[in-house]
Every structure is written in C-alpha cells, then in structure tokens.
C-alpha cells in the first residue's frame, strides 16, 4: 500500500509523514510515485494488444512532477484550457498527444493549441466548430477535430459531476451529431479525426460507461456508411475510486466492456482517466491547532481548510482521516468535526469522526490526490500548500508553499509604488 503504518507511524511508501511535516510544514499534499505508476499500469494491462492511448485528465492533478511522470510512462493528455496545455509542454509532454476538451475555449486558446500542433480539438458546440474553422483558415492549416457527443446516458453519480445527460452544458446532442459531422467533413479548414464522449465522474459501475460506448459505435457505423471516416473513438474517463465504502468495479471491467462494444472495428481507442490514476496516490497532511469542545459538537481545528480541499463542502464528499501516529488499542477517542480556520460555516474537512488526537498532532486526509490542490484557492488570504512527491524513502518538494507577499504580488494601488514585506 502507498500509505500504511510502519512502526506506529503512517508513511508514504517508506517516508514517515511526521518527518515530511517537519521538513516541509503543513498543510502539505504528499503523493506516491509508486501508486501513480501502479494505477497507470492497470490500464496498460487491460489494453494490452489494442491500438490505444491513455490521455491523462490534467484537471485531476496538474503538478508538473505528476505530468512529467505520466509522460515518462507514455501517457497522452486530456486538457480543458490553454494553461493546462502550457503545463503539459513544460512537463515534457507533446501537443500532438494531447486532446483539447472543454465547452468554452477562447480564440486565444485555440490559436495557441493549433500553433503548438495539438493532436485533436474536441468540439462541444456548432458555434465552436465555426470558430475553430475560422481560426484554422487564418492560420492556413487544417485543425484536427472530433465532436464530443452527449449520449444522454445517466452515469448515476453526483449531479455536479454527471456530464452525459442532455440537460448538461457538455457536448453536442446525439441527435445533432450526424449533421454536424457532415458539415465538419465538408470544411477544408477541418480534419475530422475522431469522436468522443464523457458521461461523468465517480463511476462505480461499468454498465453506464459501456452503454455510452455502444451508443458511440452505433453512430460511428452510421457515419462510416455516410462516408465520414474516423481514426479514433475517445470513450472518456470517470472511473471511480474508493473513498469510504464504495466498491468500484476494477478498471478491467470498464476497459473490457468498452472494447467488447467496439468489437473488431479498426479505430484506435482513447481513455481519459484522471482520478483513477492519482486519487488514491495522495494525502493532505495537516496539524491540529486546537481541540475545541462545543455545546453539541466537538471540533478538531486544523491548519488545512476548505481553501486547501474544497471537495467536502462542495460535493459533500467523504475522505478517510487517519492520525499520523497510529492510535493505540484502547486509546481514548472522541467524535469530532474536523474543521479549518476559514471564516465560513462550510469550512469543514470531515464530520463526526472518531479520533484520538491532541493539539499538535498530525492528521492525514486520504484520497486527496485528485481535485485537491488543483481546486485550492487563496480565500481568506491563505497561501496555498506545498506539494511533495515520494519515491521510496526519498521525498521531493515539487511545489513550494506560497509566501505571504506572493498573495498580492500582482496587485497595484493607484499612485503608489508596490512594496514587498521584505522591503
């Protein structure tokens, strides 16, 4: 296991978390290289013998060290902004193995992607099709495109992360797809290379994923009959991980089910995993500032907060919390809400957890490798946390903690010369 107790101390691989807290401070995100490699290898094994590409979903965790590791492993990338493309390139990834998704690509982002040789732009509306064609014409080149088709499949997940229903903002309607493909195929500025979909996140059951694949291949067959030939079928990602007591089907069930739906069709198959690669490869390390007894609830006030990990207040998400020093048998424990110092009642990381903890103790918030640091903010003028990547017993600081004066380094007061705290 990437995170386990060794001699009474919770470790990331062979690195004790209390030692990492001493070296790098708290709050701090800690990632396991071995866990990322293991999760990636699970996809590789399931896809053995198939023309396939794994395009890691950068939005899940965009730290340059994580992206560089995945590029080394052979991953392509799925991005949703020009900034994410810049990160991929800075980490050593290639634009040609990157797919650009997202409903609101700006003209500047499209220009940047085409200039860098993007592998595919996933179009999500007719208006975007027209914009990409205009920009490509101005550049004097063909833009490689696919349509993200909304298959109207219920992913049976949280409504905020269910993206495949017709009432969502994502993709083009299934009923409109054939017409739009015919239009795109007839435009000299566009090169139609594929088709894609994404029905949502935190999928524990492969059945909706496989159903979406079946709907896509039915459309692919009709397009082929009409003379529109595609090179790849992008089935998206969204495979769930265990946070609490979920029992997600193994990756192989998703992959094998989808490949069975594709049958012997010659198209390359693309998957866009994010959370399933990095989610359980990270923890948020935090220290107890105060133990506070309330009239109806007890609180552990810690130095991490909703600005560091917003999943609990945003989604009602559950993260397991462990004491870094292993609780001894018979230790006196109490039920606490684990809360941060941010001035919001929604600032909680967990509720009603039985823990034996005192002021100064360290806690580890598990399954924090995805949608943690990438969704963090500076709310309440709090510097963002450090990030550490562990390899065996070695720990690398892969993002230093923000300094206080960096919080306002980009701001100006009219008529005044900017000053640093160091002046």
C-alpha positions in Angstrom: 0.0 0.0 0.0 1.2 3.5 -0.8 0.1 4.8 2.7 0.5 2.4 5.6 1.6 2.3 9.2 5.3 1.3 9.8 6.4 1.0 13.4 3.4 3.0 14.5 3.9 5.9 12.1 1.9 6.5 8.9 4.2 6.5 5.9 4.1 7.5 2.2 5.9 4.5 0.8 8.9 4.3 3.1 8.8 8.0 4.1 7.3 8.8 7.6 4.7 11.5 7.3 5.8 13.1 10.6 9.3 13.6 9.1 7.7 15.2 5.9 5.7 17.5 8.1 9.0 18.6 9.9 10.7 19.2 6.6 8.0 20.8 4.5 5.4 22.1 7.0 1.7 21.8 7.0 -0.8 21.8 5.3 1.0 19.8 2.6 0.0 17.5 -0.2 2.0 14.3 -0.4 1.9 12.0 -3.5 3.2 8.5 -4.0 5.1 7.8 -7.3 4.6 4.1 -6.9 0.8 4.5 -6.5 0.6 6.6 -9.7 2.7 4.0 -11.6 0.6 1.1 -10.3 -2.7 2.8 -11.3 -1.4 3.6 -14.8 -0.1 0.1 -15.2 -3.6 -1.3 -14.5 -4.9 0.5 -17.6 -1.9 -0.7 -19.7 -2.5 -4.3 -18.8 -6.2 -4.1 -19.6 -5.5 -2.5 -23.0 -2.6 -4.9 -24.0 -2.8 -5.8 -27.7 -5.1 -3.0 -28.6 -4.3 0.2 -30.5 -5.0 2.5 -27.6 -3.9 5.7 -25.9 -4.3 6.9 -22.4 -4.8 10.6 -22.2 -4.4 11.6 -18.6 -7.0 14.2 -17.5 -4.8 17.1 -16.4 -7.6 18.7 -14.4 -7.4 16.0 -11.8 -3.9 16.9 -10.7 -1.7 19.2 -12.8 1.5 19.4 -10.8 4.4 19.4 -13.2 6.1 16.5 -11.5 3.0 14.4 -11.8 2.6 15.3 -15.5 6.3 14.5 -16.2 6.0 11.1 -14.5 3.0 10.3 -16.7 4.7 11.5 -19.8 7.6 9.2 -19.0 5.1 6.3 -18.6 3.8 7.0 -22.1 0.6 8.9 -21.4 -1.0 11.4 -23.6 -3.1 14.2 -22.0 -6.6 15.5 -22.0 -6.8 19.2 -21.3 -9.5 21.8 -20.8 -7.6 25.1 -21.0 -4.6 26.8 -22.6 -3.0 26.9 -19.2 -3.2 23.1 -19.0 -1.6 22.8 -22.4 1.2 25.0 -21.3 1.7 22.8 -18.2 1.8 19.7 -20.4 4.5 21.2 -22.6 6.5 22.5 -19.6 6.4 19.0 -18.1 7.8 17.4 -21.3 4.5 16.2 -22.8 3.8 16.8 -26.5 0.9 18.7 -28.0 0.5 16.0 -30.7 -0.5 13.5 -28.0 -2.9 16.0 -26.3 -6.7 16.3 -26.8 -8.3 19.7 -26.0 -11.7 19.4 -24.5 -14.0 21.9 -22.7 -17.1 23.9 -23.6 -15.6 27.4 -23.6 -12.3 27.5 -25.5 -11.3 31.1 -26.2 -9.9 32.2 -29.6 -6.5 32.7 -28.0 -6.5 29.2 -26.6 -7.5 27.7 -29.9 -4.7 29.7 -31.7 -2.2 28.5 -29.1 -3.3 24.9 -29.5 -3.0 25.0 -33.3 0.3 26.7 -33.2 1.7 24.0 -30.9 0.4 21.2 -33.1 -2.5 19.9 -30.9 -3.5 16.3 -31.5 -7.2 16.9 -31.5 -9.7 19.6 -30.6 -12.9 18.1 -29.1 -15.7 20.4 -30.4 -18.6 20.8 -28.0 -21.0 23.0 -30.0 -21.8 24.2 -33.5 -20.6 27.6 -32.6 -17.2 26.2 -31.6 -17.0 24.3 -34.9 -17.4 27.6 -36.7 -14.8 29.4 -34.5 -12.2 26.7 -34.9 -12.7 26.7 -38.7 -12.2 30.5 -38.9 -9.1 30.4 -36.9 -7.7 27.4 -38.8 -8.3 29.3 -42.1 -6.5 32.3 -40.8 -3.5 30.0 -39.8 -3.6 28.4 -43.2 -3.8 24.9 -41.8 -6.3 22.1 -41.1 -7.4 21.8 -37.5 -7.7 18.1 -36.3 -11.2 17.8 -34.7 -13.6 15.4 -33.1 -17.1 16.0 -31.7 -17.8 15.4 -28.1 -21.2 13.7 -28.4 -23.6 13.8 -25.5 -25.0 10.2 -25.4 -27.8 11.1 -22.9 -26.6 8.3 -20.5 -27.3 8.6 -16.8 -23.9 8.0 -15.0 -25.8 7.6 -11.7 -23.4 9.8 -9.9 -23.4 13.2 -8.1 -25.3 15.7 -10.3 -22.4 18.2 -10.3 -20.2 15.6 -12.0 -22.7 13.9 -14.2 -21.9 15.2 -17.7 -23.5 12.8 -20.2 -27.2 13.8 -19.8 -28.8 16.0 -22.5 -29.6 18.8 -20.0 -25.9 19.4 -19.2 -23.7 22.0 -20.9 -21.3 19.4 -22.2 -21.0 18.1 -25.8 -23.3 18.2 -28.8 -26.7 16.4 -28.7 -26.6 12.9 -30.1 -29.4 13.8 -32.5 -27.4 16.6 -34.0 -24.1 14.7 -34.3 -24.5 13.3 -37.8 -25.4 16.7 -39.3 -22.5 18.4 -37.6 -20.1 15.7 -38.7 -21.3 16.0 -42.3 -20.8 19.8 -42.0 -17.3 19.4 -40.5 -16.2 16.9 -43.1 -17.1 19.3 -45.8 -15.0 22.2 -44.5 -11.5 22.5 -45.9 -10.2 24.0 -42.7 -11.1 21.0 -40.6 -9.7 17.4 -40.5 -12.3 15.1 -38.8 -10.2 12.6 -36.9 -12.4 11.1 -34.2 -15.4 11.1 -31.9 -15.6 11.3 -28.1 -17.8 11.4 -25.1 -17.6 11.6 -21.3 -20.6 10.8 -19.1 -19.4 11.8 -15.7 -17.1 11.1 -12.8 -17.0 8.7 -9.8 -18.4 5.8 -11.8 -18.5 2.7 -9.7 -20.4 0.5 -12.2 -19.1 -0.1 -15.7 -22.6 -0.5 -17.2 -23.3 3.2 -18.0 -19.8 3.5 -19.4 -20.3 0.5 -21.6 -23.7 1.7 -22.7 -22.2 5.0 -23.8 -19.6 3.2 -25.8 -22.3 1.2 -27.5 -24.2 4.4 -28.4 -21.0 5.9 -29.8 -20.2 2.9 -32.1 -23.7 2.9 -33.5 -23.1 6.5 -34.5 -19.7 5.7 -35.9 -21.2 3.0 -38.1 -23.7 5.4 -39.5 -21.0 8.0 -40.1 -18.9 5.4 -41.9 -21.8 4.5 -44.1 -22.3 8.2 -44.9 -18.6 8.5 -45.9 -17.3 10.1 -42.7 -14.3 8.0 -41.7 -12.8 8.4 -38.2 -9.4 7.3 -36.8 -10.2 7.2 -33.0 -13.0 6.7 -30.6 -12.5 8.5 -27.3 -14.6 6.9 -24.5 -13.6 9.4 -21.8 -12.8 8.5 -18.2 -14.6 9.0 -14.9 -13.8 5.6 -13.2 -14.4 5.9 -9.5 -12.1 5.2 -6.6 -12.8 4.0 -3.0 -13.2 7.0 -0.7 -15.3 5.3 2.1 -17.2 2.1 1.5 -17.7 2.3 -2.3 -16.9 -0.9 -4.3 -16.0 0.4 -7.7 -15.6 -2.3 -10.4 -12.0 -2.9 -11.4 -10.6 -0.9 -14.3 -10.5 -4.1 -16.4 -14.3 -4.2 -16.2 -14.6 -0.8 -17.7 -12.0 -1.4 -20.4 -13.0 -4.9 -21.4 -16.7 -3.9 -21.5 -15.9 -0.9 -23.7 -13.6 -2.9 -26.0 -16.3 -5.6 -26.4 -18.7 -2.8 -27.5 -16.2 -1.7 -30.1 -15.7 -5.2 -31.4 -13.3 -5.6 -34.3 -13.6 -2.0 -35.5 -10.2 -0.8 -36.5 -10.3 2.6 -34.7 -7.8 3.5 -32.1 -9.4 3.7 -28.7 -8.7 6.5 -26.2 -9.4 6.7 -22.5 -9.1 9.8 -20.4 -8.5 8.7 -16.8 -7.8 11.2 -14.1 -9.0 10.5 -10.6 -8.4 6.7 -11.0 -4.7 7.4 -11.7 -4.0 9.9 -8.9 -6.9 10.0 -6.5 -5.6 7.4 -4.0 -2.0 8.3 -4.7 -2.2 11.5 -2.5 -2.9 12.7 1.1 -3.3 16.1 2.6 -1.2 16.3 5.7 -2.5 18.7 8.4 -1.8 19.6 12.0 -4.3 20.0 14.9 -4.2 23.6 16.1 -6.9 23.4 18.8 -9.2 20.8 20.4 -12.5 22.6 21.0 -15.4 21.3 23.0 -18.7 22.7 21.8 -22.2 22.6 23.2 -23.4 20.0 20.8 -20.3 19.1 18.8 -16.6 18.7 19.4 -14.1 20.1 17.0 -10.5 19.5 15.8 -9.4 22.8 14.4 -6.6 22.1 11.9 -4.4 24.2 9.8 -5.8 22.9 6.5 -9.1 24.4 5.4 -11.7 24.5 2.6 -9.4 26.6 0.5 -7.0 23.7 0.5 -9.5 20.9 -0.1 -13.0 22.0 -1.1 -14.5 18.6 -2.0 -16.3 18.2 1.3 -18.2 21.5 1.4 -18.7 21.5 -2.4 -19.8 17.9 -3.0 -20.5 16.6 0.4 -17.5 14.4 -0.3 -16.2 11.9 2.3 -12.4 11.5 2.9 -11.0 9.0 5.4 -8.9 10.7 8.1 -6.1 8.9 10.0 -3.9 10.1 12.8 -0.3 10.0 11.6 0.8 8.4 14.8 -1.2 5.1 14.9 -3.9 5.0 17.5 -3.0 2.5 20.2 -5.6 -0.1 21.3 -7.8 1.3 24.0 -6.7 4.9 23.3 -9.2 7.5 24.5 -11.1 8.8 21.4 -13.9 11.1 20.8 -16.2 12.1 18.0 -15.1 15.4 16.2 -15.8 17.5 13.3 -12.5 18.3 11.6 -12.6 22.0 10.6 -10.3 24.7 9.3 -9.7 28.3 10.3 -11.5 29.8 7.3 -14.4 32.1 8.2 -17.2 30.0 6.8 -19.5 27.5 8.4 -18.9 25.4 5.4 -15.2 25.2 6.3 -15.1 21.5 7.3 -13.0 18.6 6.0 -14.9 15.9 7.8 -17.8 15.5 10.2 -18.4 13.1 13.1 -15.1 11.2 13.0 -13.9 9.1 16.0 -10.3 10.1 16.6 -7.8 10.2 19.4 -6.0 13.5 18.8 -4.5 16.3 20.7 -3.2 19.8 19.9 -0.1 19.5 17.7 -1.0 16.0 16.4 -0.8 15.3 12.7 -3.7 14.0 10.6 -3.7 12.6 7.1 -6.7 13.2 4.9 -6.6 10.3 2.5 -7.6 10.0 -1.2 -6.6 13.6 -1.8 -4.5 13.2 -4.9 -7.3 14.3 -7.3 -9.2 17.5 -7.2 -7.3 18.7 -4.2 -4.5 21.1 -4.8 -5.9 21.9 -8.3 -9.1 23.3 -6.8 -7.4 25.2 -4.0 -7.6 29.0 -3.6 -6.3 31.9 -1.6 -9.6 32.6 0.2 -9.0 34.4 3.5 -5.6 35.4 2.0 -4.2 31.9 2.9 -1.1 30.8 1.0 -1.6 27.6 -0.9 0.0 24.4 0.4 3.3 22.7 -0.5 3.3 19.6 -2.7 5.7 16.7 -2.2 6.4 13.6 -4.4 7.7 10.5 -2.6 9.8 7.8 -4.2 10.5 5.0 -1.8 12.3 6.7 1.2 13.1 9.9 -0.8 10.8 12.9 -0.8 11.0 15.7 -3.4 9.4 19.2 -2.9 7.6 19.6 -6.2 5.8 22.8 -5.3 7.0 25.1 -2.5 4.5 26.7 -0.2 3.4 30.2 -1.3 4.9 33.1 0.5 2.6 35.7 2.1 3.8 38.5 -0.2 3.1 36.4 -3.2 -0.6 36.7 -2.4 -0.7 40.3 -3.5 2.4 40.5 -5.8 0.3 41.0 -8.9 -1.8 43.8 -7.3 -1.3 47.6 -7.5 -2.6 50.6 -5.5 -3.0 53.5 -7.9 -0.4 56.2 -7.3 1.7 54.1 -5.0 4.9 52.1 -5.6 4.5 48.4 -4.8 6.2 47.2 -1.7 7.2 43.8 -0.6 7.1 42.6 3.0 10.8 42.2 2.7 11.4 45.9 2.0 
